[in-house]
Amino acid sequence: MSTSKTRLYIGRLSSRTRQRDLEDQFAKYGRIVRCDLKYNYAFVEYDDPRDADDAVRELDGTTIDGSKISVEYSRGTPGRNGRDGGRDGGGWDTCLTLPYLRLTFYFLCAEVVEEDAPWEKVLHNAAIIES
C-alpha cells in the first residue's frame, strides 16, 4: 500500500495540542498506524486510504485547541532508507511538507527621548515594521 494515500500532514497546530488529543480526534475516522507530533505540526498515518480520505474531508479547516488546522496528504517521504529518524532523531522527512511555513520578522523603531525614559513613553512614539 502506498503511504502517500494513507499518511497525512496536519499543520497549524496549537502549541497546547497533545499527541493523545490528536489521536483521539483522528481515530474517529479509522485505525491509526502512527501519530508523530512535532511542535506545531504532525503526521498521522492510517491503515486504510479511505480512512485518510475521510479525515482530510472532515477535519481540514476545523479547530483543535483554539487553532484552525490544515489537514492534507503528506508529500514527504519517511526518513533515510524508509526508517524513522534522520540525524535529528525525529520521524519523517518534512522538508517538502511545510507549505504554510512563513517567517515574519518585526522590528521596533523608536526614537530615544531620554536615557531613562519609561517604556510607555518610548512605545508611544514607536513604530512596528514588518519585513
The 8 nearest C-alpha neighbors of each residue, nearest first, counted from 0:
[[1, 2, 5, 4, 48, 47, 3, 46],
 [2, 0, 3, 4, 5, 48, 6, 47],
 [1, 3, 5, 4, 6, 0, 44, 48],
 [4, 2, 1, 6, 5, 73, 72, 74],
 [5, 3, 2, 48, 6, 1, 72, 51],
 [4, 6, 48, 2, 45, 44, 51, 3],
 [7, 5, 44, 2, 3, 43, 73, 4],
 [8, 6, 72, 73, 43, 42, 71, 44],
 [7, 9, 42, 73, 71, 72, 70, 41],
 [10, 8, 70, 41, 40, 69, 42, 7],
 [11, 9, 40, 69, 12, 68, 8, 70],
 [10, 12, 68, 39, 40, 69, 13, 67],
 [13, 11, 39, 40, 10, 68, 66, 14],
 [12, 14, 15, 16, 66, 39, 64, 11],
 [13, 15, 16, 39, 38, 12, 17, 64],
 [16, 14, 13, 17, 64, 12, 39, 65],
 [17, 15, 13, 14, 64, 20, 12, 18],
 [16, 18, 20, 19, 15, 21, 36, 14],
 [17, 19, 21, 20, 36, 22, 16, 34],
 [18, 20, 22, 21, 17, 23, 16, 24],
 [21, 19, 23, 17, 18, 22, 24, 16],
 [20, 22, 18, 24, 19, 23, 25, 17],
 [21, 23, 19, 25, 24, 20, 26, 18],
 [24, 22, 20, 26, 21, 25, 19, 27],
 [23, 25, 21, 22, 26, 27, 20, 28],
 [24, 26, 22, 27, 23, 28, 21, 54],
 [27, 25, 28, 23, 29, 22, 24, 30],
 [26, 28, 25, 29, 24, 23, 30, 54],
 [29, 27, 26, 50, 54, 25, 53, 30],
 [30, 28, 50, 26, 27, 31, 45, 25],
 [29, 31, 45, 46, 26, 32, 28, 47],
 [32, 30, 45, 33, 44, 46, 26, 29],
 [33, 31, 45, 44, 46, 30, 34, 43],
 [32, 34, 44, 31, 43, 35, 45, 42],
 [33, 35, 43, 42, 36, 44, 22, 32],
 [34, 36, 42, 41, 43, 33, 37, 90],
 [37, 35, 41, 18, 40, 34, 42, 38],
 [36, 38, 40, 41, 39, 35, 42, 89],
 [37, 39, 40, 14, 36, 41, 12, 13],
 [40, 38, 12, 11, 14, 37, 13, 10],
 [41, 39, 10, 37, 9, 12, 38, 11],
 [40, 42, 36, 9, 37, 35, 8, 43],
 [41, 43, 8, 35, 7, 34, 9, 36],
 [42, 44, 34, 7, 6, 33, 35, 45],
 [45, 43, 6, 33, 32, 5, 31, 7],
 [46, 44, 31, 5, 32, 47, 30, 51],
 [45, 47, 32, 30, 31, 5, 44, 48],
 [46, 48, 49, 50, 45, 5, 51, 29],
 [49, 47, 5, 51, 50, 4, 52, 45],
 [50, 48, 52, 51, 47, 53, 5, 4],
 [51, 49, 53, 29, 52, 48, 47, 28],
 [50, 52, 48, 54, 49, 53, 5, 45],
 [53, 51, 49, 55, 50, 54, 56, 48],
 [52, 54, 50, 56, 51, 55, 57, 49],
 [53, 55, 51, 57, 56, 52, 58, 28],
 [56, 54, 52, 70, 59, 53, 58, 57],
 [55, 57, 53, 54, 58, 52, 59, 70],
 [58, 56, 54, 55, 53, 59, 61, 60],
 [57, 59, 61, 54, 55, 56, 60, 70],
 [60, 58, 70, 69, 55, 61, 57, 56],
 [61, 59, 68, 67, 69, 58, 62, 70],
 [60, 62, 58, 67, 59, 68, 63, 69],
 [63, 61, 67, 66, 65, 68, 64, 60],
 [62, 64, 66, 65, 67, 61, 68, 12],
 [65, 63, 66, 13, 16, 62, 15, 12],
 [64, 66, 63, 62, 67, 13, 12, 15],
 [65, 67, 62, 63, 13, 64, 68, 12],
 [68, 66, 62, 61, 60, 63, 65, 11],
 [69, 67, 11, 60, 10, 12, 61, 66],
 [68, 70, 10, 59, 9, 60, 11, 71],
 [71, 69, 59, 9, 55, 8, 68, 10],
 [72, 70, 8, 7, 55, 73, 69, 9],
 [71, 73, 7, 8, 6, 74, 4, 3],
 [74, 72, 7, 8, 75, 6, 3, 96],
 [73, 75, 96, 95, 72, 3, 76, 8],
 [76, 74, 95, 73, 96, 93, 92, 77],
 [75, 77, 92, 91, 78, 74, 81, 93],
 [76, 78, 91, 81, 92, 82, 83, 79],
 [79, 77, 91, 83, 92, 82, 81, 84],
 [78, 80, 81, 82, 85, 77, 83, 84],
 [79, 81, 82, 78, 77, 83, 85, 76],
 [80, 82, 77, 79, 78, 83, 76, 91],
 [83, 81, 78, 80, 79, 77, 84, 90],
 [84, 82, 90, 78, 91, 77, 81, 85],
 [83, 85, 88, 90, 89, 78, 82, 91],
 [84, 86, 88, 87, 78, 79, 89, 83],
 [85, 87, 88, 84, 89, 79, 78, 90],
 [86, 88, 85, 89, 84, 90, 92, 78],
 [89, 87, 84, 85, 86, 90, 83, 78],
 [88, 90, 84, 87, 85, 91, 83, 86],
 [91, 89, 84, 83, 78, 88, 92, 35],
 [92, 90, 77, 78, 93, 83, 76, 84],
 [91, 93, 78, 77, 76, 94, 75, 90],
 [94, 92, 96, 95, 75, 91, 97, 76],
 [93, 95, 96, 92, 97, 75, 76, 91],
 [96, 94, 75, 93, 97, 74, 98, 92],
 [95, 97, 93, 75, 74, 94, 98, 73],
 [96, 98, 99, 100, 95, 94, 93, 10],
 [99, 97, 100, 96, 95, 101, 10, 94],
 [100, 98, 97, 101, 10, 11, 96, 69],
 [99, 101, 97, 98, 102, 11, 10, 96],
 [102, 100, 99, 103, 98, 97, 104, 11],
 [101, 103, 100, 104, 130, 99, 105, 129],
 [104, 102, 101, 130, 105, 129, 100, 106],
 [103, 105, 130, 129, 102, 106, 128, 101],
 [106, 104, 129, 128, 130, 127, 103, 107],
 [107, 105, 128, 127, 108, 129, 104, 130],
 [106, 108, 127, 126, 109, 128, 105, 125],
 [107, 109, 126, 125, 106, 127, 110, 128],
 [110, 108, 125, 111, 107, 124, 121, 126],
 [109, 111, 112, 108, 125, 121, 124, 113],
 [110, 112, 113, 109, 121, 114, 116, 124],
 [111, 113, 110, 116, 114, 121, 120, 115],
 [114, 112, 116, 115, 111, 117, 121, 110],
 [113, 115, 116, 111, 112, 117, 121, 110],
 [116, 114, 113, 117, 112, 118, 111, 121],
 [115, 117, 113, 114, 118, 120, 112, 121],
 [116, 118, 119, 120, 115, 121, 113, 122],
 [119, 117, 121, 120, 122, 116, 123, 115],
 [118, 120, 122, 117, 121, 123, 116, 124],
 [119, 121, 123, 118, 117, 122, 116, 124],
 [122, 120, 118, 123, 119, 124, 125, 109],
 [123, 121, 125, 119, 124, 120, 118, 109],
 [122, 124, 120, 121, 125, 119, 118, 126],
 [123, 125, 122, 121, 109, 120, 126, 110],
 [126, 124, 109, 122, 108, 123, 121, 107],
 [125, 127, 108, 107, 128, 109, 124, 122],
 [128, 126, 107, 106, 108, 105, 129, 125],
 [127, 129, 106, 105, 126, 130, 107, 108],
 [130, 128, 105, 104, 106, 127, 103, 107],
 [129, 104, 105, 128, 103, 106, 102, 127]]
